[in-house]
Amino acid sequence: MSLLSAHNSPMISIPKKTTEEVDWTTPIRNAIAHSYGEDPDNYSQECANLQRCRQDAVKGAGSDMTAKDLLHKYFGQLELLELRFSEIRVNFPWRDAFTNKLITQTSIAYEKASIIFQIAATHSAIAASQNRGDPEGLKRAFYYFRTTAGMLTYINDNFLHAPSLDLSREIIKFLVGIILAQGTEVFLEKCTDEKKSNALVAKIAAQTAFQYTALTEEVKEFMGKGIFDRNWVTVIQAKAKYFASLSQYFRGLADSAAGKHGEALVRFTVAETAAKEANRTASSFASVFVTQMSPNLPPDAGPALQELTKAHLALISEKKSEAQRENDLIYNAILPPPETLPQIDKAVVATPITIQEVYASPDVQKVIGPDMFVRLVPLSVHESASVYSEEKAKLVRGEVEGAEDAEVAVKSALEALGITDGLARFRAIAEGGVGGEAELPVEVRRWKEDIALMEEREGVEGIVAELGRMKDTVKRELETVSRDLDAESRECEAMRVKYDHLWTQAPSAALTKTLRQDLKSHFSALEAATQSDQQVIRLWESVRSEIHLLLSPEVEDVFRASTESSGAGSENLLDIDVGGETDDQERVKISQFVDEIEERLGRLNKISHERGQVLKDLKDKVQQDDVSHLLLLNRRNTGVESTLFAGELEKFRPYQQRLAATVHHEQVTLQELTQLWRGLRDLAGRGAGAKKWEERERRKKDTVRRFSRARDVYMEVRDGLAKGLQFYTDLTELAGALKRNAESFISERTTEREGLVSQAEMERRLSIPKSTPSSTPGGKPPIPPPPPKPSMGLESSFASMNLRGPTSPPPAPPQNQWSSPPPPTSHYAIPPNPQRTQSIPPPPPSTQPSASYFPPPPPQPASQPSYQHQRQPSAPPPDPYASLGLFGSSANAPSSPPTRPPPPPAQYPSYAQQLQLQQPPTYGQQSPYPPPPPSSSQPQQQYGGYQAHAPAASSPFPPPPPPVNYGSPQYGTSPPPPPPPGTQPQQQQQQQQQQPSYYYSGYGQQPGQGQQPGQGQQQYQYPQGYGR
């Protein structure tokens, strides 16, 4: 064991600074609010963590590994904090490490420099406290001395104009010298332990002696200022002499080994002199050393240094005596003067480790942890990160476009060569057959799946059945409406016959005109839709078997049968068994070509899949890449963005190289595939197998076309059925609305009729006269009036006109128009007297000549029925036949103007013809004239087939006036009458001929297709008078 290993020399550690409490929270909150515009409360936890981090690092921590980690963490957070809050001002109080003077600064740089000084002091303490007798202890001591020197050098390089003495350049430089000298000393100890060569050890010892000797001159200046401990001066002086002696000793050993015994003896003599001085200095140091006075020296520094120098002096004295004796007895070498000895070379072995190297260590980065204010990113960093993101996006876009271009090129090449479709053909030829395939063509399979899905949801048969059901329902409703309207009309006219002139209800014909027109339109539409239904059903019947076959599993058998060689016996006899061996050899070659082509195709698929995977990895890598931290660290370095971006983008270079390689391999494979395909086509393009394949493909295409036509017709049928369902749905709504309107109309008419029946019965009972001889059961019938005189004139002729034989003269006009009519007995019981008839005075001026003698209808209720909403609130409607009874009374009136002669009788139809025209029209026809209103002078005339007693054709009386039009303002405005019955069926036939196949009339029909105005458009719309 060497001397240095047995006795470790004492090491000097740097004293630490002290500090007071610092408030980080308030300045940071203000900076966040003013500089970033965010809520400071969102960063309360970060501020508290930073405050606690500083307190742990500078208060209460020792000089061990834990203190080192806490200081590393706090300094790392300070670096990141300064990048965000460079202008922040906080009061940082620190006491000088040597003078204990309190100095306060507001700059973060002062805080950083102080913390680095603390880190350097901690590292020096760790290095000084290591057990250098252990190899690991030696390594740690050497490392931490070097890091200490690096930390102090960083202070001198980056912090100028230090406010405190301990941070001044002279002090920091002196401390760096001490630390590097001690680091060289540790390395010397390591070399002696490892038995390195004497020459090398001499060089390292000379370097150590040189460093300590240089420090002795500097420390004297600081001693005069009272900065350093006096014991530091003694230790440095003792070590300077000690290592000078040690360097001469090891160089003497080297010279002795080299045969330079005279030089070796002289060096031993010089070494002994230096060792005596070192021992003398160490002895005086040990006698005055007090541990409390020098806390930065080990407690046993005095005795240890004394023992070290003493042992070395004994060793060197012994070696000198031995060399002197050998030289006197054996070598007799000439001893050169000490001044002429060659200088010992110095080896620099201890260099500072920079702070960047320290903080680049993964262990230190792990200790620092994540950025406390990572959520708070400056705007400039955001902008730089956006620029970098655009660079990454540009790179990814370029690679994606290149990959897409490569894919398109491969697909285009394969399609141009026809490999995908033609390879199956050559495979079949190579296998010796072109028979059917079990697989269906893609389009046929798609048709099958689509039709099966539609049939599963709603089959065509079910739709057809639903169509018939809806059609029957609509037909029943329309027939019910027709029967109800006819029944209401018959009941009204029956009441008119029963009560004669007492019945004042208006006829139903004019009021139901719109309803009957709608009813007729719906019947016509239903008939046209029935024809369309039949066309659709015929189309369905034509393709039903094909569709069922397509949906059944037998469709594969159909394709297999169509693709099998049906003309097995149609080959040419000359082609049979001719060149059979040649065909076998040809098939073998074709099979080889096909196998190689399939292998190339598989290779292309693998290349494409690999390229896609590389692109995916590249996108993920780009997505995860974040350089905000690097940009934040380099925020103060201007002009480094381009260099930084270029360096960061190099991370994606391997992915770009892999993508380029895939494109290259793809092009090579595609060239090989093209050559193989051309060779295959030249070999098997004109053989018998090719002809068989072409025939097979032709039959297969014919079968596909067969099912394609069936599918098209099927879709056409479903489209027609859908239109039919929509049509019948709309027609059902229209029929329902028509039925409700008709029911409402019939109900209102029935209610009105019941009221009129009660009124008529009461009037009939009130008008029955008291018992007279002529009214007894056995009485004679009333005497008919005498025939009119021919000299009475036209007025007397009209006055005596009667349709039922002898009747009584018309009663006198009532004084009140709304009073009850006279009793009907005066109409039949008293025979008229011609003189009396002519002597009846004319009606008073207040009575209008055309006023009806019948009582007006009962007043309307508050809610007007729908069929009377167009009636005007005027006086009771005039009766066109009521004036017939006034001609006689006005014959002798002096104020009566002469009447105009009647028109010829030929111009008026007979009463029988009028009654025939007044019959209710049959279904499908419309009466050209509405029925006349009731008349008081003709109570016996009926509507709907009742035969009245009409006069003979040769009657001298003129015919009655033409039938009244109920479309006049008396009953409200009604649509114009339809065309004559003879022309309407022709128009309907033309409309039916112009309708397209399975087209439902009224839905989707274009205007102007030969329809009459108001006919085609009116069939499927609600009328304006009823319903909606």
Stockholm file with secondary structure:
# STOCKHOLM 1.0

chainA/1-1028         MSLLSAHNSPMISIPKKTTEEVDWTTPIRNAIAHSYGEDPDNYSQECANLQRCRQDAVKGAGSDMTAKDLLHKYFGQLELLELRFSEIRVNFPWRDAFTNKLITQTSIAYEKASIIFQIAATHSAIAASQNRGDPEGLKRAFYYFRTTAGMLTYINDNFLHAPSLDLSREIIKFLVGIILAQGTEVFLEKCTDEKKSNALVAKIAAQTAFQYTALTEEVKEFMGKGIFDRNWVTVIQAKAKYFASLSQYFRGLADSAAGKHGEALVRFTVAETAAKEANRTASSFASVFVTQMSPNLPPDAGPALQELTKAHLALISEKKSEAQRENDLIYNAILPPPETLPQIDKAVVATPITIQEVYASPDVQKVIGPDMFVRLVPLSVHESASVYSEEKAKLVRGEVEGAEDAEVAVKSALEALGITDGLARFRAIAEGGVGGEAELPVEVRRWKEDIALMEEREGVEGIVAELGRMKDTVKRELETVSRDLDAESRECEAMRVKYDHLWTQAPSAALTKTLRQDLKSHFSALEAATQSDQQVIRLWESVRSEIHLLLSPEVEDVFRASTESSGAGSENLLDIDVGGETDDQERVKISQFVDEIEERLGRLNKISHERGQVLKDLKDKVQQDDVSHLLLLNRRNTGVESTLFAGELEKFRPYQQRLAATVHHEQVTLQELTQLWRGLRDLAGRGAGAKKWEERERRKKDTVRRFSRARDVYMEVRDGLAKGLQFYTDLTELAGALKRNAESFISERTTEREGLVSQAEMERRLSIPKSTPSSTPGGKPPIPPPPPKPSMGLESSFASMNLRGPTSPPPAPPQNQWSSPPPPTSHYAIPPNPQRTQSIPPPPPSTQPSASYFPPPPPQPASQPSYQHQRQPSAPPPDPYASLGLFGSSANAPSSPPTRPPPPPAQYPSYAQQLQLQQPPTYGQQSPYPPPPPSSSQPQQQYGGYQAHAPAASSPFPPPPPPVNYGSPQYGTSPPPPPPPGTQPQQQQQQQQQQPSYYYSGYGQQPGQGQQPGQGQQQYQYPQGYGR
#=GR chainA/1-1028 SS CCHHHHSCCCCCCCCCCEECCCCCHHHHHHHIIIIICSCGGGGHHHHHHHHHHHHHHHSSCCSSHHHHHHHHHHHHHHHHHHHHCTTCCCCEEEECTTTCCEEEECCHHHHHHHHHHHHHHHHHHHHHTSCTTSHHHHHHHHHHHHHHHHHHHHHHHHCCSCSSGGGSHHHHHHHHHHHHHHHHHHHHHHHHHTTCCHHHHHHHHHHHHHHHHHHHHHHHHHHHHTCSCHHHHHHHHHHHHHHHHHHHHHHHHHHHHTTCHHHHHHHHHHHHHHHHHHHHHHHHHHHHCCGGGCTTSCTTHHHHHHHHHHHHHHHHHHHHHHHHHHIIIIICCCCCCGGGSCCCCCCCCCCCCCHHHHHTSHHHHHHHCSCTTTTCCCHHHHHHHHHHHHHHHHHHHHHHHHHHHHHHHHHHHHHHHTHHHHHHHHHHHHTTCCCCCSSCCHHHHHHHHHHHHHHHHSCHHHHHHHHHHHHHHHHHHHHHHHHHHHHHHHHHHHHHHHHGGGCCCCCHHHHTHHHHHHHHHHHHHHHHHHHHHHHHHHHHHHHHHHHHHHHSTHHHHHHHHHHSCSCTTCSCGGGTTSSHHHHHHHHHHHHHHHHHHHHHHHHHHHHHHHHHHHHHHHHHHHHHCCCHHHHHHTTTSTTCHHHHHHHHHGGGHHHHHHHHHHHHHHHHHHHHHHHHHHHHHHHHSSSHHHHHHHHHHHHHHHHHHHHHHHHHHHHHHHHHHHHHHHHHHHHHHHHHHHHHHHHHHHHHHHHHHHHHHHHHHHHHHHTCCCCCGGGSTTCCCCCCCCCCCGGGHHHHHHHTCCSSSSCCCCCCCCSSTTSCCCCTHHHHSSCCCHHHHHTCCCCCTTSCTTCCSSCCCCCCCSSCCGGGTTCCSCSCCCCTTGGGGGTTTTSSCTTCCCCCCCCCGGGSCCHHHHHHHTSCCCTTCCCSSCCCCCCTTCTTCCSSSCCCCCCCTTCSSCCCCCCCCTTSTTTCCCCCCCCCTTTHHHHHHHHHHHSCTTCCTTSSCCSCSSCCTTTTTTTTSCCSSSCC
#=GC SS_cons          CCHHHHSCCCCCCCCCCEECCCCCHHHHHHHIIIIICSCGGGGHHHHHHHHHHHHHHHSSCCSSHHHHHHHHHHHHHHHHHHHHCTTCCCCEEEECTTTCCEEEECCHHHHHHHHHHHHHHHHHHHHHTSCTTSHHHHHHHHHHHHHHHHHHHHHHHHCCSCSSGGGSHHHHHHHHHHHHHHHHHHHHHHHHHTTCCHHHHHHHHHHHHHHHHHHHHHHHHHHHHTCSCHHHHHHHHHHHHHHHHHHHHHHHHHHHHTTCHHHHHHHHHHHHHHHHHHHHHHHHHHHHCCGGGCTTSCTTHHHHHHHHHHHHHHHHHHHHHHHHHHIIIIICCCCCCGGGSCCCCCCCCCCCCCHHHHHTSHHHHHHHCSCTTTTCCCHHHHHHHHHHHHHHHHHHHHHHHHHHHHHHHHHHHHHHHTHHHHHHHHHHHHTTCCCCCSSCCHHHHHHHHHHHHHHHHSCHHHHHHHHHHHHHHHHHHHHHHHHHHHHHHHHHHHHHHHHGGGCCCCCHHHHTHHHHHHHHHHHHHHHHHHHHHHHHHHHHHHHHHHHHHHHSTHHHHHHHHHHSCSCTTCSCGGGTTSSHHHHHHHHHHHHHHHHHHHHHHHHHHHHHHHHHHHHHHHHHHHHHCCCHHHHHHTTTSTTCHHHHHHHHHGGGHHHHHHHHHHHHHHHHHHHHHHHHHHHHHHHHSSSHHHHHHHHHHHHHHHHHHHHHHHHHHHHHHHHHHHHHHHHHHHHHHHHHHHHHHHHHHHHHHHHHHHHHHHHHHHHHHHTCCCCCGGGSTTCCCCCCCCCCCGGGHHHHHHHTCCSSSSCCCCCCCCSSTTSCCCCTHHHHSSCCCHHHHHTCCCCCTTSCTTCCSSCCCCCCCSSCCGGGTTCCSCSCCCCTTGGGGGTTTTSSCTTCCCCCCCCCGGGSCCHHHHHHHTSCCCTTCCCSSCCCCCCTTCTTCCSSSCCCCCCCTTCSSCCCCCCCCTTSTTTCCCCCCCCCTTTHHHHHHHHHHHSCTTCCTTSSCCSCSSCCTTTTTTTTSCCSSSCC
//
